[in-house]
């Protein structure tokens, strides 16, 4: 759970009893912005209330037994969505599917189809894992659904994309009928991936008669031949495919690349390099830009593992002693803006080529330059750790209540200076730490941000706890009237957190819509409780007609409350974790309870409750401190990992440098011998 969300919700409750000493500038700013964009908010609210009315209408029709009419309306709406899927407008599709879910959520006979459209929409938006979960639910529980076959197709496709080969095989064999060519190919590929060549071969042989998948299936049979019959048999089959088809055939380049690699394994460098060049020719205009060395376009890098193949080709030319061509392909990797794991290897390979060419002095200069950069990196990483330790200590000092304003200002300036220094180290790392492991660098920056956040939150919590434990009792009575009035506002805020608490970022419009929904929900909830009280009185006084009327109102209000929560989940795409929701419920209950109690509660009870909240905050702070220690360890491990990478690379370059220096000393010895011989002759 995000510590910021925990802290925010707890402080909301505490603020019922503490004087307004906290900085509420951010909240005030948001409240001031409520007046802006009112027309937009009203339009959105009207949109969602229209959905609620449609849902009520469908619910009434379902109660009256008009299922056929509902299904016809659903079919019309689903046809609109089917047409939208052809446009690939993910946002519009998502909104339309959300409408479908709201309107027809009370019709269990349509749940399977709603599941399908939700899963398909999620897949288009890139949320493959959630899509997979929904499709698995549909396939397991709704096998008579009209959407079963397309759901099965989508689920198998997801398994194929995620390389869940065993799951794909199991699912396919469980429902083997009505399979398309794509599904059959995916199954054969899955068998190949798990090294079940017998089943893969049998499936690919059947697909070789399929017009669409024939070429790909025969290519895979040629690969299987490599494992079963040897390299020559595989080459023969690939050569046959090459000769029998035109270069424009889809996946023809895969055949050419396979031949390049097979001939490389046979040590036939001339033929291998010829096929590599053919492979590059097939990429056409996608390959190079007008830069000095040429950079792969984004389209090409999506199509092929660019750096891997460039490194292969460069290495083949290096082995063939064609150093200029080798340097050309290595340089493509080095100049590629998107750094990969081949970046460092390509840099090292360039030096080795220069060494083999005999340019010893140039190699020494480049090696010393790289080693120097790596040493700077190591110093930067060590500096980061030291700066973070200083920042933590300053944060602790800043939260103390026995320091003067001048001291506090001085500490704040030092913290700002450290934050600036940390940003400079990040800039240095981004410019120097290229190619080794970009994922680790990104993770390190995220960990550092969380580390600073934790320290900030802990120090703020310590200040609030001290305030809770030391606030004079005489202040509390003066606050009671104001706090009772504010209770409803804080309940609204807590409800808003339940809508927005799971989001990393949210817009002002999101905030305003969440507030409008929260106010409406609390209003509906108040009416619901009022009608329940009236119903109880009616029953006690023997007025059954009034009780029935109350039941109808209660049912409508309950539906409204459910609809409001459904709207929030759709608009804000999810909801907080179970722990977060539980925390919010606890705080809301506490606020409601204290709103009633504050009217007559005694001052000493208030004091005890105040300290109880402080004690609770203290426990939360202890948990955050423990999490912070774990985060600190994770951060330290990330730093260590980066340092180990750099040290390992440095060791490799140091060994090469020693080799260069040794060769230089041999050259000097030979020149000295020649010089002494000349002196003797003279």
N, C-alpha and C positions, 0 to 999 in steps of 0.2 A: 504494500500500500504506500502511496506517495506520502512522505512525512509532512509535506506542506498541507495536504488536505486534512490530515489528522489534527495538526496544530490549529488550523483555521477553525474547524468545527468546535474544538474544545474551547478556544478563546472566545467564540461567540457566546457560549454558555457562561463562561466566567464573567464576561462583560456585563451580564445582568446585575452583578453585585459589586463590581469595581468602578471607581470613578473613571471618567473618560480621559485616561492618561495615555492610551495607546494611539498610535498614528492611524487614523481612519481615512487618510487623504485619498487612498485608492478607491475605497467604497464611496466616499463623498463624490468623487469625480464620476463614478459610474452612475450614481443617483442623478447627478446634474445632467448626464447625457440621456436620461430617460425621455426628456422632452423631444429629443431629436428622432427623426424618422418615425414619428407616431403613425403616419399613414401606412407605412410599410408593415409595422407591427399589427395594426388593426386588420390589414389585408391578410396577413398570415394567420391571425387568429380566426378570421372569418372563414378562411380556407379550411382550417382544421375543424371548425364547428360544422361546416358543411359535410365533412367526412363523418363526423359524429352522427349527424342527422341521417345520412345514408346508411350508416351502420344500424341505427335504431330502426329504420324502415325495413332493412333486411332481417333484423331480429324479429320484428313483428310478423313479417311474412313467414318466417320459419316457424314461429309459434302457431300460426294459423294453418300450417301444413302446405304452404305454397312453394315447396322445394323445387319443382319443375321450373317455375317462373324465376327463381333465384339462379338456377343453373343456366338458364338462357341468358340472363343478364351477365353472369360470370363469363360465359363463352364469348360474349361480345367484348367484354373488357380484356379477356385474355388474347383475343385476336389482335386487338390494338397493340398489346405488349409483344406478341409474336412479330408483328410488323416492325416494331421499334428495335427488336434485336438485330434486324438487318442493317440498322443505321450505326450500331455500336456506340450510341450516345449513352455512356454508362450512367451519367448523372440523371438524365431524364428517365432512363429505364428504372433506376433505383427508386426514384420518386413514385413512378407509376406502380411498381410492385409493392411499395409501401402502402399506397392507397388501397390496393387489392387486399393486402393483409388486414388493414383496419376495417374495411367495409364488410368483408366476409369472414372475419375471425370467429364469429359465433355459429358458423355452419360447419360442423365436423365432417360432413361429406365432402367438403372442398379442401380440407387440410392438406391432403396429399398434393394437390395441384398447386396450392400456395407454396408448399415446401419446394416444389420443383422450380417455380419462378424465382423464389428467393435465392435458391442455390445457383441458378443460372446467372442471375444478376450479380451475385457475389463473385462468381468466377470471372465475369467480365471486368469487374472492378479490381481484380487481383487478389481478393481474399479467398485463396484456394482452400485453405484449411477449414474455414467455416463452411464453405460450399461443400467440401467433402463430408463434413459431419451431417449436414442436412440431407444430402443425397443418400448417405448410409442409413439414416433414419427412414427415408422413404422406401428404399429397397428392402429393408428388413421388415417393415410393417405394412406396406401397401402394395403387395405384389399384383393385385387386381386393378391397380390404378391405371387410368388412360395415359398417364405420364410415366409409366414404369419403364418402357423400352427407352425413351429418350433420357430418362434419369440414369439408367444402366449405362448407356453410351457415354454420358458425361462423367460418371463416376469412374469408368474404365479409363477414360481419357486422362482424368486427374491422376489416377494411379500410375499411368504411363509417364506423365510429365514428372511426377515426383519419384519415379523409379521404384515404386512399391511393387516389385515384380511378383512376389509370392501372393500378395493380396489380389493383384490383377488376375493371376492364373486361377486362384480359388474362385473368384467372383465369376469369371468367364465360364468355367466348368460347371458352376452351380446353375447357371442360366445359359445354356449353349445355343439356344435357337435364335433365329432372326438376327444373325450377326452380319454387319457390313464388312466391306473389304478392310476398312481402317481398323476395326476391332480385331479382325483376324490377323492383320499385320502386327498390331500391338501385342497380341498373345504370342506370336512367333518370336518377336523381339524379346519379350520377357523371358521366354525359355532360353534364348541365346544368352541373355544377361546373367542367368544363374548357371550357365555352363551345361545346361541340359540339351546337348547338341542333337540327340536323337529326335526329341519332340520338336525342337526348333527346325531341324532339317525337314521333317515330315510336313510341318505347317508351311514353310517357305516353298516347298515343292508344289503344294496345292496352290499357293498364291502365284506361282510362276505362270499359271494359266489365266490369272486375273489381269485384264488389260491395264488397269490403273496401277497395280502394284507389281507387275511382272518384273520390270527392270530392277526395282529395289529388292525384290525377293531373290532374284538371281545373284545380285551383288552380295547379299548376305550368305547365300549358298557358297559363293567363292571364298568368303571369309571362313566359313565352317570347314571348307576343304583344307585351308591352311592348318587347322588343328588336327584334322583327321587324316589327311593324305600328304601333307607336306607343302613346302613353299612353291615348288615347281607346279604342282597341280593347281594351287591357288592362282598363280600368275597366269597359267594357261586359261583358266576360266575368266579372269578379269580381262585378259587380252581379247578373248572372244567377244565379251560384252562391248569392249571399246570399238572393235572393228564392225560389229553388227548394228551399232546405233550412232546417231548423229550427236555432235557435241551439244546441241540444243536440248537434248533429252534431259528431263529433270533428274538430278542426282548423278549426272554423268561425271561431274567433277569429283565425286566420292570415289569412283572407279579409278580415275587418274591419280588421285592422292594415294590410294591404296597401292597402286603399282609403283609409285615413287618410293614408298616406304618398304615395299617388298624387295625391290631391286637394291635399295640401300642395305637391307639385311644380307643380301647376297654379295655385298661388297662391289657391285657393279655401279660405280659412282657416276659414270658417264650417262648410262641409261636412267639412273635414278634422278639425276639433276635435270635431264631432259623432261622427264615427267613432272618434276616440280615446276619447271618453267611453263609447261603446258597448263598445269593447274592454275598458275597465276594468270595466264592469258585468259582462261575461262572466266575469271572474275570481272573482266572488262573494265569499265570506267569506275567501278566501285573501289578500285585498289588504291590509287595514289592521287594526292593533291599536288599543288604546284610548289610545295615547300622544298627545302634543300634536298632532303632525302625522300620525301613522300610520306604521307600519313594516311593510314587506313580511314575510310569514312565510317561514320557510325553504323550505316547499314551493313557494311562488310563485317564489322566487328561483331554485330549480332549474328551474322550468317556463319562465321567461322571463328575458331579459336586463333585469332590473328597472330599474337605474339608467339604462341607455341609453334605455329607453322613457320613463321619467319626465323625462329631460332633453329628449327630443324634444317631449313634450307641453308642458313648461314653456316651451321656446323658441317653440312655435307660439303660446301665449298671450301671450308677450312681444311677438312680431311683430304680434299682433292688438291690442296695447295693453291687454289685460286683465291688468294687473299683479298684482292680488291672486291670481288663479289661477296665474299664472306663479310667484310667490313660493311658493305652496303646493307646487307640484310640485318646485321646486328644493330646498325645505326637506325633502322626503321623502328626497332623496339625501343631504343634509348630515346628517340625523338617523339615517340608516341605520347600524347598528353595523358592518356589513361595508362598509368603504370600498373604492371602486373608482376607476378613472381619471377618473370624472366628478365626483369630490368637489371638486377644486380648481376645475374649470370651473363647477360649480354655485355655489360661493362667489363666484366672480368675476361670474357672471351675476346673482346677487342684488344685488351692488353696482351693476351697470349698470342694473338695473331701478329701484333707489332713485334713481340719478342721473337716469334718464329721468322719474321721477315728480317730480323737482325738489327732493328732500330733500338738498341739497348738504352741509349740516353733518354729517348722519348718515353720509353716504358718506365724508367726510374722516376722521371719527373711526374708522370701521371699517378704512379703508385704512391709517391710521397704526398701528392695532392689529396688523393682519396683517403689515405690514412689520417692526414691532418683534419679533413672534414669529419671523419668518424670520431676523432678525439674531441672535436668541438661538440659533437652530438652527445658523447658521454658526459662531458662537463655540463651540458644543458640539462640532461636528465637528472644528474645529481643536484643541480641548482633547484630544479622544480621541487624535489622532495624537501629540501631545506626551506624553501619559501613557504610551502604548505604548513610545515611545522611552526614556523614563525607566525603565520596567519592564524593558526589555531590558538596559540598562546595570546595573541593580541585580542582575539575575539573574547576569550575568557576575561581578560582585563577590562575590556570595554563594557561588559555586563555588570561589573561591580558597581555598587551604589555608594561607595565611600570615596569616590574620586571626584575631583573638581571638573568644571566644564572645560577648562584649559587642557587638563590631562586627557579628557575624553576626546576633545578636538584633535589633540596630538596623536592619540591612538588611531582615530579615524583616518587621519592623513597617512599614517604608516600603513594601514590596511589597504587604502586606495593605491598606495605606491606598490604594495606587493601584488595586488590584483593586476596592475599595469605591467609589472615585471613578469607575471605568469603569462599574460597575453603575449608578451614579446617572446617568451620561450616557445609558446605554441607556434608563433610565426616562424621562428628559427627551425623548429621541427618540420613544419610543413614544407619549407624550402630545401631542407637538407635530407630528411628521412624519406626518400622516395624509393619505391621499388622493393624495399625490404619486406614490409608488411603494412600496407595502408590501413587495413582493418584494425590492427592494434593501435595505430595512431589515433583513429577516430574514437575507439573505445577509451583510450587514455583521456582524451579531451572530455568525453561524457562523464567519466568517473571523477575527473577533477571538478567539473561543475557541480556534481552531486555532493562531493566532499565539502566544497565551500558552502553549499546550501545547508547541509546537515549542521555544520559548525554554527552557521548563522541562526538556524532554528533553535538549536540547543541553548545558545546564549540568550535568545529572546525568551524562551520558556523559563529559564532561570530567573530572569527579571520579573516575569509575570508571577511566578511562584512566590518570590519575595514580597511582591506587592500584595498578594492574596493573604499571606501570613501576617503582614504588618499593618494593614490598613486600619485606621482608628474606627471604633464602632460608631462614634458620633456622626460619621459621614453617611452611614447606611440609611437612617430614617429619612434623610433629605433626598435620598435617591429612590425611595420606594415608589412614590407616585409616578415618577418618570419611567422607572423600570417596568412597572406594571403596564403602562401605556406602550412601552417598546416591545413587550413580549411577543405580540402578534407579528411585529416586523421581523424579529429574529426567527420566529417559526417560518415565516416566508423565506428568509435567507437559508435556513436549513433545508427547506424543501427544494430551493434552487440548487443547493449543493448536491442533493440527491439526483438532480437532473444533469448537472455539469461536472460533478466531482471526478468522473473517470476521464475527462478530456484533458489533454496536455495544454491545448490552447483553445480559446473560444472568442468569438467576435462580440462586439457590442450588441449586435442584433440577436445573437444567441442568448446573451445575458437578459436582454429586454423580453424576449419571448419566454424564457424560463421563468422570469418574474411574473409575467402575466398569467402563465399556467399555474404557478404556485399560488398566487392570490385567488385564482378561480377555484383551485382544489380546496384551499382552506375554507373558502366561502361555502362550497358544496358540502364539505365535511361538517361545517357548523350546522347547515340545514339538515343534514342527515341525522345528526345527534338530536336536533330539536324535534324532528318527526318521530324519532324513536321514543323520546320522552312523552310526546303527545299520545303515541300508541299505547304506551304503558298505562298512562292515566285513563285512556279510553277503555282499556281492558279491565282496569281496576274498578271503574265506575259503570261497567256493563253497557258500553256503547259499541257493539260489534261493527256497525256500519262505518263509524268513524275509524275504527281500527283497520278495516279493510282498505279504506281510502289512504290511511297512513302507510299500509304495506305497499300500495301501488307507488306512492311517492318515494318510499325508501328504495324500491327496486329501481326506479328511474335515476335517483341520485347515485345509487351504487354503480349503475351503468355509466353515468357521467364520470365518476371518479376513475373507473377503470379505463375509460376512453382517454381521459387526460393523461394518465400514465403511459398509455399506448402511444399517444401523440408524441410525448417526450422521448420515448425510446426510439421512435422512427426519426424524429427531427435531429436528435443528438446522437444517433447511431450507437445505441448501447446504453449501459447503465453502470454505476459503480460496482465494485466487488461486493461480495456478501459481507465481508468485514466492515467495509465502509458504510454499507446500508444499515448494518446493525448499530454502528457507532452513531449514525445520524438519528436512528429511531430512539436510541437511548437518550441522546441530547434533547430531542424533541419532547419526549416524555418528561424529562427533568424540567424543561422550560415550562411546559403546561402545568405540571404539578406545582412548581414554585410560583407561577402566576396566580394560582388560587391561594396558595399558602401565604404569600407576601402580605395579603390584606390584613391578616390577623396574627401573623407569626411574631414571636417575641424576639427581641434583639439578640439574646444569647444564642437562640437557635440559628439565627442568621449567621452569627459568627462561626458556629460550628460547621454549618453547611459551607460557608466560605472556605474554611480550612479543609473541609472534605474535598472540595474541588481542587484546592492547591495540592492536596495529597495525591489525588488522582493524576493531576498534571505531572507531579513528580515521578509517578510510576511510568507515565508515558515517556518522560524525559529519559529515565533509566533505559527503557527499551531503545530509544533513539541513540543513546550513547553506545549501547551494545552493537546496534546496526552500524554506527559510525566506525567502530573499531574493525568490524568485518569489511566495511567499505575501504577503510584505510589499508587493510591487508591486501584486498583485491587490487587497489591502486598500486601498492608497492610491488605486487607480483607482475602487474602490467609494465611498470618501469623496468623491473628486472628482466622481463622477457625481451624488451626492446634493447636493453643494454647487452644481453647475451647475443642477440642477433648481430649487433654492431661489432662486438668483440670477436665473434666467429668470422665475420667478414674481414675484419682487420687481420686476424691470424692468417687467413688465406692470402691476403695481399702482402703481409710481412714475409711469408715464405717465398712468394714470388719475387719480392724485393731482394731477399737474400740470394736467390738464384741469379737475379740480374747483376747484383754486386759481385758475385763469384765470377760470372762471365766477364764482367768488366776487369776484374783483377787478372784473369787469364789473358785478356787482351793487353793489359799493361805489361804483364810479364813477357809476353811475346815481343812487344815493342821494345822493352828494355834489353832483351837478348839481342835483337837486331841492332840496337844502338851500340851495345858493347862489342859486337862483332865488327861493326864499322870502325869503332875506335881502335880495335886491335889491328885491323887492316891498314888504317892510316898510320 
